């Protein structure tokens, strides 16, 4: 039981890493048509995440794999019951990845425009549907005595879950805008800063409404601390943005996402998938693998996790500099990043 709790926490950590890192990827993708007024500017936006977006998605694969190995019952019920939204997310991520990689393969404005549409759609769809999925985990779903989801697809699109989708959408847009303010220069930087200030206000309102609703209806008392931290972080984004402290603004937006994950998983505990009928809920104890399996997983995680973190940290350090339209050549094709690095846009 102790190792099962450890892996419940570790899976929450993996989702935190994914939503913080992929969150600004989604934000940048959604902002391509909003901040990018021409092809050069859109290429700058895409280049800010060009070296890291695929590495950020590894966190999702690891979270899914860890869930499958540590909590097979949870994995089976979640992926069968939420099959359609998760399939839409998967298709969106595939389209987005293909468009990232092949945008610069054909020197044609029409081709670039279609790839941009794929990037935009592939960012908007997951940004909304992840919020819908996690909100349903907080609210609870209809499970039978065999822990099988029997609610149907439309039951997932309830008002609480839809508001959760709006919240993740706004959080990722905000996270992406402050990331762009931190990574770009010139007019793009100014536009990103202006937009971040407006998005911070919208995120405070929407996230505040959803968090209070969750606390009053579904959550446990101690998770009010996560709500307070998230609210303070979003206010911090707005204040830091107003003072031009872009690094602090990005840090605060990341903290807000971390607090949201704590609220979600804290609300679920000790369940991994709450049911309307508590007797049918999947819990940490009845959904976990054997103790031997969890021990093997723990040793593997201890050995490999530092290597992954060091490599990903090194990647971010190498590609830490700001970029602007001055770094983008005129022809549509491979764009050269500072210090000779190349990304496909």
Rosetta blueprint (number, residue, H / E / L):
1 X L
2 X H
3 X H
4 X H
5 X H
6 X H
7 X H
8 X H
9 X H
10 X H
11 X H
12 X H
13 X H
14 X H
15 X H
16 X H
17 X H
18 X H
19 X H
20 X H
21 X H
22 X H
23 X H
24 X H
25 X H
26 X H
27 X H
28 X H
29 X H
30 X H
31 X H
32 X H
33 X H
34 X H
35 X H
36 X L
37 X L
38 X L
39 X H
40 X H
41 X H
42 X H
43 X H
44 X H
45 X H
46 X H
47 X H
48 X H
49 X H
50 X H
51 X L
52 X L
53 X H
54 X H
55 X H
56 X H
57 X H
58 X H
59 X H
60 X H
61 X H
62 X H
63 X H
64 X H
65 X H
66 X H
67 X H
68 X H
69 X H
70 X H
71 X L
72 X H
73 X H
74 X H
75 X H
76 X H
77 X H
78 X H
79 X H
80 X H
81 X H
82 X L
83 X H
84 X H
85 X H
86 X H
87 X H
88 X H
89 X H
90 X H
91 X H
92 X H
93 X H
94 X H
95 X H
96 X H
97 X H
98 X H
99 X H
100 X H
101 X H
102 X H
103 X L
104 X L
105 X L
106 X L
107 X L
108 X L
109 X H
110 X H
111 X H
112 X H
113 X H
114 X H
115 X H
116 X H
117 X H
118 X H
119 X H
120 X H
121 X H
122 X H
123 X H
124 X H
125 X H
126 X H
127 X H
128 X H
129 X H
130 X H
131 X H
132 X H
133 X H
134 X H
135 X H
136 X H
137 X H
138 X H
139 X H
140 X L
141 X E
142 X L
143 X E
144 X L
145 X L
146 X L
147 X L
148 X L
149 X E
150 X L
151 X L
152 X L
153 X L
154 X H
155 X H
156 X H
157 X L
158 X L
159 X H
160 X H
161 X H
162 X H
163 X H
164 X H
165 X H
166 X H
167 X H
168 X H
169 X H
170 X H
171 X H
172 X H
173 X H
174 X H
175 X H
176 X H
177 X H
178 X H
179 X H
180 X H
181 X H
182 X H
183 X H
184 X E
185 X L
186 X L
187 X H
188 X H
189 X H
190 X H
191 X H
192 X H
193 X H
194 X H
195 X H
196 X H
197 X H
198 X H
199 X H
200 X H
201 X H
202 X H
203 X H
204 X H
205 X H
206 X H
207 X H
208 X H
209 X H
210 X H
211 X H
212 X H
213 X H
214 X H
215 X H
216 X H
217 X H
218 X L
219 X L
220 X L
221 X H
222 X H
223 X H
224 X H
225 X H
226 X H
227 X H
228 X H
229 X H
230 X H
231 X H
232 X H
233 X H
234 X H
235 X H
236 X H
237 X H
238 X H
239 X H
240 X H
241 X H
242 X H
243 X L
244 X L
245 X L
246 X H
247 X H
248 X H
249 X H
250 X H
251 X H
252 X H
253 X H
254 X H
255 X H
256 X H
257 X H
258 X H
259 X H
260 X H
261 X H
262 X H
263 X H
264 X H
265 X H
266 X H
267 X H
268 X H
269 X L
270 X L
271 X E
272 X E
273 X E
274 X L
275 X E
276 X L
277 X L
278 X H
279 X H
280 X H
281 X L
282 X E
283 X E
284 X H
285 X H
286 X H
287 X H
288 X L
289 X L
290 X L
291 X H
292 X H
293 X H
294 X H
295 X H
296 X H
297 X H
298 X H
299 X H
300 X H
301 X H
302 X H
303 X H
304 X H
305 X H
306 X H
307 X H
308 X H
309 X H
310 X H
311 X H
312 X H
313 X H
314 X H
315 X H
316 X H
317 X H
318 X H
319 X L
320 X L
321 X L
322 X L
323 X E
324 X L
325 X H
326 X H
327 X H
328 X L
329 X L
330 X L
331 X L
332 X L
333 X L
334 X L
335 X E
336 X E
337 X L
338 X H
339 X H
340 X H
341 X L
342 X E
343 X E
344 X L
345 X L
